[in-house]
Amino acid sequence: MINKPFNKLTDSDWSKIIKEINRLFQTEVLLPTEETIISFFVNVLKNENEFQLLKIGDLPEKVEIIYSPSDAVMSWLRASADSETYDYEALKNEPEIDLDSYSFYIGDELAQKAFNNLNVDYSEEFEDEVEDAYAFWDDKFELEVNFAKKCWQQALKRTNKSVIGIFVAGDGSNSEIILNK
């Protein structure tokens, strides 16, 4: 417990708050979606029916997992064959998954919950609810990447495949992240 008003928070208090937001994000947002995302990745790796990525039927050596370029990175994922190797004409399907439970406002909601859990009075800083939590909570993307890696690696184990997964922003704004590491 911190038991302080928002404007009296120290660096140590902020460390506790960030740790609590990270914990809440992992347990309340990421973990409940884990099996759904692993299943999606497994289906992509099985490369059958609506999950067949290429017209020729073979599974590409690299699969791009394209994520939403927003504050809700894991709210929408699409799988595609590696765009450096295959052009659009070679594609058969680009399966997608939507995680409606994943809100654009999740950071604000989790920050508010963390403040309440730690007894931080934020009433003078925010009117009714916490806004712009991303101004002080910057661990989210790293947690999402680590979670995507964990899910991809689980899918590889379940399918006994050795395909390289590449995590890519839908708008190309971030560098590619290899999910196999």
Contacts in CASP RR format, 6 or more apart in sequence:
PFRMAT RR
TARGET T0000
AUTHOR 0000-0000-0000
METHOD contacts of the structure
MODEL  1
MINKPFNKLTDSDWSKIIKEINRLFQTEVLLPTEETIISFFVNVLKNENE
FQLLKIGDLPEKVEIIYSPSDAVMSWLRASADSETYDYEALKNEPEIDLD
SYSFYIGDELAQKAFNNLNVDYSEEFEDEVEDAYAFWDDKFELEVNFAKK
CWQQALKRTNKSVIGIFVAGDGSNSEIILNK
1 118 0 8 1.000
1 119 0 8 1.000
2 9 0 8 1.000
2 13 0 8 1.000
2 16 0 8 1.000
2 17 0 8 1.000
2 118 0 8 1.000
2 119 0 8 1.000
2 120 0 8 1.000
3 119 0 8 1.000
3 120 0 8 1.000
4 13 0 8 1.000
4 119 0 8 1.000
4 120 0 8 1.000
4 121 0 8 1.000
5 120 0 8 1.000
5 121 0 8 1.000
5 122 0 8 1.000
5 124 0 8 1.000
6 115 0 8 1.000
6 120 0 8 1.000
6 121 0 8 1.000
6 122 0 8 1.000
6 124 0 8 1.000
6 125 0 8 1.000
6 126 0 8 1.000
7 124 0 8 1.000
7 125 0 8 1.000
9 17 0 8 1.000
9 120 0 8 1.000
13 120 0 8 1.000
14 136 0 8 1.000
16 118 0 8 1.000
17 111 0 8 1.000
17 114 0 8 1.000
17 115 0 8 1.000
17 118 0 8 1.000
17 120 0 8 1.000
17 136 0 8 1.000
18 136 0 8 1.000
18 137 0 8 1.000
18 139 0 8 1.000
20 114 0 8 1.000
20 117 0 8 1.000
20 118 0 8 1.000
21 107 0 8 1.000
21 110 0 8 1.000
21 111 0 8 1.000
21 114 0 8 1.000
21 133 0 8 1.000
21 137 0 8 1.000
21 139 0 8 1.000
22 139 0 8 1.000
22 143 0 8 1.000
24 110 0 8 1.000
24 113 0 8 1.000
24 114 0 8 1.000
24 117 0 8 1.000
25 106 0 8 1.000
25 107 0 8 1.000
25 110 0 8 1.000
25 140 0 8 1.000
25 143 0 8 1.000
26 143 0 8 1.000
26 147 0 8 1.000
28 110 0 8 1.000
29 101 0 8 1.000
29 102 0 8 1.000
29 106 0 8 1.000
29 110 0 8 1.000
30 74 0 8 1.000
30 143 0 8 1.000
30 144 0 8 1.000
30 147 0 8 1.000
32 101 0 8 1.000
33 74 0 8 1.000
33 99 0 8 1.000
33 101 0 8 1.000
33 102 0 8 1.000
34 147 0 8 1.000
34 150 0 8 1.000
34 151 0 8 1.000
36 97 0 8 1.000
36 99 0 8 1.000
37 74 0 8 1.000
37 77 0 8 1.000
37 97 0 8 1.000
37 99 0 8 1.000
37 147 0 8 1.000
37 148 0 8 1.000
37 151 0 8 1.000
38 151 0 8 1.000
38 154 0 8 1.000
38 155 0 8 1.000
38 158 0 8 1.000
40 77 0 8 1.000
40 79 0 8 1.000
40 95 0 8 1.000
40 97 0 8 1.000
41 65 0 8 1.000
41 79 0 8 1.000
41 151 0 8 1.000
41 152 0 8 1.000
41 154 0 8 1.000
41 155 0 8 1.000
42 155 0 8 1.000
42 158 0 8 1.000
42 159 0 8 1.000
43 51 0 8 1.000
43 95 0 8 1.000
44 51 0 8 1.000
44 53 0 8 1.000
44 63 0 8 1.000
44 79 0 8 1.000
44 95 0 8 1.000
44 155 0 8 1.000
45 59 0 8 1.000
45 63 0 8 1.000
45 155 0 8 1.000
45 156 0 8 1.000
45 159 0 8 1.000
45 161 0 8 1.000
45 163 0 8 1.000
46 159 0 8 1.000
47 53 0 8 1.000
47 57 0 8 1.000
47 58 0 8 1.000
47 59 0 8 1.000
50 93 0 8 1.000
50 95 0 8 1.000
51 79 0 8 1.000
51 93 0 8 1.000
51 95 0 8 1.000
52 92 0 8 1.000
52 93 0 8 1.000
53 59 0 8 1.000
53 60 0 8 1.000
53 63 0 8 1.000
53 79 0 8 1.000
53 80 0 8 1.000
53 81 0 8 1.000
53 91 0 8 1.000
53 92 0 8 1.000
53 93 0 8 1.000
53 94 0 8 1.000
53 95 0 8 1.000
54 60 0 8 1.000
54 81 0 8 1.000
54 86 0 8 1.000
54 90 0 8 1.000
54 91 0 8 1.000
54 92 0 8 1.000
55 90 0 8 1.000
55 91 0 8 1.000
55 92 0 8 1.000
56 90 0 8 1.000
57 92 0 8 1.000
59 161 0 8 1.000
59 163 0 8 1.000
60 81 0 8 1.000
60 82 0 8 1.000
60 85 0 8 1.000
60 86 0 8 1.000
60 163 0 8 1.000
61 82 0 8 1.000
61 85 0 8 1.000
61 163 0 8 1.000
61 164 0 8 1.000
62 81 0 8 1.000
62 82 0 8 1.000
62 84 0 8 1.000
62 85 0 8 1.000
62 163 0 8 1.000
62 164 0 8 1.000
62 165 0 8 1.000
62 166 0 8 1.000
63 79 0 8 1.000
63 80 0 8 1.000
63 81 0 8 1.000
63 82 0 8 1.000
63 163 0 8 1.000
63 164 0 8 1.000
63 165 0 8 1.000
63 166 0 8 1.000
64 79 0 8 1.000
64 80 0 8 1.000
64 81 0 8 1.000
64 82 0 8 1.000
64 83 0 8 1.000
64 165 0 8 1.000
64 166 0 8 1.000
64 168 0 8 1.000
65 77 0 8 1.000
65 78 0 8 1.000
65 79 0 8 1.000
65 148 0 8 1.000
65 152 0 8 1.000
65 165 0 8 1.000
65 166 0 8 1.000
65 167 0 8 1.000
65 168 0 8 1.000
65 179 0 8 1.000
66 77 0 8 1.000
66 78 0 8 1.000
66 79 0 8 1.000
66 80 0 8 1.000
66 168 0 8 1.000
66 169 0 8 1.000
66 170 0 8 1.000
67 73 0 8 1.000
67 74 0 8 1.000
67 76 0 8 1.000
67 77 0 8 1.000
67 144 0 8 1.000
67 148 0 8 1.000
67 167 0 8 1.000
67 168 0 8 1.000
67 169 0 8 1.000
67 170 0 8 1.000
68 74 0 8 1.000
68 75 0 8 1.000
68 76 0 8 1.000
68 77 0 8 1.000
68 170 0 8 1.000
69 169 0 8 1.000
69 170 0 8 1.000
69 171 0 8 1.000
69 172 0 8 1.000
69 173 0 8 1.000
69 174 0 8 1.000
70 104 0 8 1.000
71 104 0 8 1.000
71 106 0 8 1.000
71 107 0 8 1.000
71 134 0 8 1.000
71 140 0 8 1.000
72 102 0 8 1.000
72 103 0 8 1.000
72 104 0 8 1.000
72 106 0 8 1.000
73 140 0 8 1.000
73 141 0 8 1.000
73 144 0 8 1.000
74 99 0 8 1.000
74 102 0 8 1.000
74 144 0 8 1.000
74 147 0 8 1.000
74 148 0 8 1.000
75 98 0 8 1.000
75 99 0 8 1.000
75 100 0 8 1.000
75 102 0 8 1.000
75 103 0 8 1.000
75 104 0 8 1.000
76 96 0 8 1.000
76 97 0 8 1.000
76 98 0 8 1.000
76 99 0 8 1.000
77 96 0 8 1.000
77 97 0 8 1.000
77 99 0 8 1.000
78 94 0 8 1.000
78 95 0 8 1.000
78 96 0 8 1.000
78 97 0 8 1.000
78 170 0 8 1.000
79 94 0 8 1.000
79 95 0 8 1.000
79 96 0 8 1.000
80 91 0 8 1.000
80 94 0 8 1.000
81 90 0 8 1.000
81 91 0 8 1.000
82 166 0 8 1.000
103 109 0 8 1.000
107 133 0 8 1.000
107 134 0 8 1.000
107 137 0 8 1.000
107 140 0 8 1.000
108 129 0 8 1.000
108 130 0 8 1.000
108 131 0 8 1.000
108 132 0 8 1.000
108 133 0 8 1.000
109 130 0 8 1.000
110 133 0 8 1.000
110 137 0 8 1.000
111 130 0 8 1.000
111 133 0 8 1.000
111 136 0 8 1.000
111 137 0 8 1.000
112 122 0 8 1.000
112 129 0 8 1.000
112 130 0 8 1.000
112 133 0 8 1.000
114 120 0 8 1.000
115 122 0 8 1.000
115 130 0 8 1.000
122 130 0 8 1.000
134 140 0 8 1.000
145 167 0 8 1.000
145 177 0 8 1.000
148 167 0 8 1.000
148 177 0 8 1.000
148 179 0 8 1.000
149 167 0 8 1.000
149 179 0 8 1.000
149 180 0 8 1.000
149 181 0 8 1.000
152 165 0 8 1.000
152 179 0 8 1.000
152 180 0 8 1.000
153 179 0 8 1.000
153 180 0 8 1.000
155 161 0 8 1.000
156 162 0 8 1.000
156 163 0 8 1.000
156 180 0 8 1.000
164 178 0 8 1.000
164 179 0 8 1.000
164 180 0 8 1.000
165 178 0 8 1.000
165 179 0 8 1.000
165 180 0 8 1.000
166 176 0 8 1.000
166 177 0 8 1.000
166 178 0 8 1.000
166 179 0 8 1.000
167 176 0 8 1.000
167 177 0 8 1.000
167 178 0 8 1.000
167 179 0 8 1.000
168 174 0 8 1.000
168 176 0 8 1.000
168 177 0 8 1.000
END
